[in-house]
Structure formats: C-alpha cells, structure tokens
Amino acid sequence: MEAKHNAILSQTEALVIASKCARVLKERFSVRKVYLFGSVTGESPWHDRSDLDIAVENWHQLLLQQMEEKKDVRPAVIDRALSLRLLDYLKFRHRFRHTYGDELLWEKLRPLAEGVFETFEQLQAQLANITHHAPRFTHCGY
C-alpha cells in the first residue's frame, strides 16, 4: 500500500511541475494554450518511468516566429522570407496529415516540391550563419 501512495504522490508532484512548465510557456513565450496529458493527468497508470506529456498549440508556428529577429536582443536565426517559406511547408504538412490524398492538388504542391532543396539549402546556410553571431547573444536568456 505504501508504494501505491508514493506513486500517487509522485504523480501529484509531477502534475505540479507540469503546471509550472505550462505557466512558464504562457508567460515567457506567449503560448496561448498548453495541454497536459498522459499518465500525469491520470489518462493512464502512473509508474516509475512516467514522464511529462505537454503539448503546445501551434508550436511549429511559434518556433518560426521566435527564430526571426528579436530587436535589440539578438539577430534573426532565419530571415522573414525563409520563415514564410517554411510556413508554407507547415501548412502543407498539416493538410497532408489531416486530409486524404485526393484533396491534394499538384498545382499547389508543385512549387513546394520543386523548391524543397533550395529551401533546405537556405535553412542550412542561415543556421550556419547564426553560429558566427552566437557569442554575441548567449547571455540574452534564450
């Protein structure tokens, strides 16, 4: 019986920690919705190898926005044009995952398919460039 009590206590402590993480995501990173799920919320049994399951609404788009320039804080990780281009790929990914293949139109997919290598090269180049600036903003809180 004692082991079960400890497991419940650990789940309770984990839920407190997960709730704090959700609060930080909202306050510091302007996340609108954070979802806690899995064993920490009781959806499945809590055990000694349980972890924290946390999902953030639109986190892909938030990541792209955060990679753009932060004025007076740090240079852009990627420029606005590349961010918008990657957003097109995110929209395609969402549509692909949530529709059937017969709803995909080649006329709309063609620019993405033809531009994937160039987009990847731009992403590689801009990520490599940011390492040049890294020492200037390592203390900015990111």
Protein Blocks (a to p, Z undefined) as FASTA:
>chain_A
ZZmmmmmmmmmmmmmmmmmmmmmmmmmnopabdcdehjlnopaccdfkbccddddehklm
mmmmmmmccehkbccfbdfklmmmmmmmmmmmmmmmmccfklpcfklmmmmmmmmmmmmm
mmmmmmmmmmmmmmmmmmnoZZ
